[in-house]
Amino acid sequence: MAQSRAVSAHLHSRLIEPFRAEPRKSGSQMQEYCAYIIGPDGHILNRIDLLCENEHEAKECALRLVDGQTVKLWQRDRRIAEFKR
């Protein structure tokens, strides 16, 4: 169980702070996004909250979540992208 918490914490930290070639500019505003993991029956299996600097970064994070499931990326009530499995 401790291992699954460690993996979850690692995944969470990677989503909140994605890899950057350049350091984040001071004072940049982080934006909230939601990635929905969609099952084969079309129902939501899980929701993952993302904090990203911009939409491009949110798409990169959501794309990394595709692992045999469709992922839909939203910001509030605006659908941004859908990544098929």
C-alpha positions as CSV (number, residue, x, y, z in Angstrom):
1,M,0.0,0.0,0.0
2,A,2.9,2.4,0.7
3,Q,4.2,1.7,-2.7
4,S,0.9,2.7,-4.4
5,R,0.8,5.9,-2.4
6,A,4.4,6.7,-3.5
7,V,3.5,6.0,-7.1
8,S,0.4,8.1,-6.8
9,A,2.3,11.0,-5.2
10,H,5.0,10.7,-7.9
11,L,2.4,10.9,-10.7
12,H,0.7,13.8,-9.0
13,S,3.9,15.7,-8.6
14,R,4.7,15.1,-12.3
15,L,1.3,16.4,-13.3
16,I,1.6,19.5,-11.2
17,E,5.2,20.3,-12.2
18,P,5.7,18.9,-15.7
19,F,9.2,18.8,-17.1
20,R,10.4,22.2,-18.4
21,A,13.5,23.0,-20.5
22,E,13.5,26.5,-19.0
23,P,12.5,27.4,-15.4
24,R,9.0,28.8,-14.8
25,K,8.8,32.6,-15.0
26,S,8.2,34.2,-11.6
27,G,4.7,35.5,-11.2
28,S,3.3,33.1,-13.8
29,Q,-0.3,32.2,-13.0
30,M,-1.1,28.4,-12.8
31,Q,-4.4,27.4,-14.3
32,E,-6.7,24.5,-13.3
33,Y,-7.6,21.7,-15.7
34,C,-9.4,18.3,-15.3
35,A,-8.4,15.2,-17.2
36,Y,-11.2,12.6,-17.3
37,I,-10.2,9.0,-17.9
38,I,-13.0,7.4,-19.9
39,G,-13.7,3.6,-19.9
40,P,-14.7,1.5,-22.8
41,D,-18.4,1.9,-22.0
42,G,-18.0,5.7,-22.3
43,H,-18.4,6.4,-18.5
44,I,-15.9,8.3,-16.5
45,L,-13.5,6.1,-14.5
46,N,-11.4,8.8,-12.9
47,R,-10.8,12.5,-12.7
48,I,-7.3,13.9,-12.4
49,D,-6.9,17.6,-11.5
50,L,-4.0,19.3,-13.3
51,L,-2.3,22.6,-12.5
52,C,-0.5,23.9,-15.6
53,E,1.0,27.1,-16.8
54,N,-1.0,27.1,-20.1
55,E,-3.2,25.0,-22.3
56,H,-0.3,23.5,-24.3
57,E,1.2,22.2,-21.1
58,A,-2.1,20.7,-19.9
59,K,-2.4,18.9,-23.2
60,E,1.0,17.4,-22.8
61,C,0.1,16.2,-19.3
62,A,-3.2,14.7,-20.4
63,L,-1.5,12.9,-23.3
64,R,0.8,11.2,-20.9
65,L,-2.2,9.8,-19.1
66,V,-3.4,7.8,-22.1
67,D,-2.8,4.2,-21.2
68,G,-5.4,2.0,-22.9
69,Q,-8.2,4.5,-22.0
70,T,-9.5,7.7,-23.7
71,V,-8.6,10.9,-21.9
72,K,-10.8,14.1,-22.1
73,L,-9.2,17.4,-21.1
74,W,-11.4,20.2,-19.7
75,Q,-11.0,23.6,-18.2
76,R,-14.1,24.4,-16.2
77,D,-17.0,24.0,-18.7
78,R,-14.8,24.1,-21.8
79,R,-13.7,20.9,-23.5
80,I,-10.1,21.4,-24.8
81,A,-9.1,18.0,-26.2
82,E,-9.8,14.3,-26.4
83,F,-7.0,11.8,-26.7
84,K,-8.0,8.3,-27.9
85,R,-6.5,5.2,-26.5
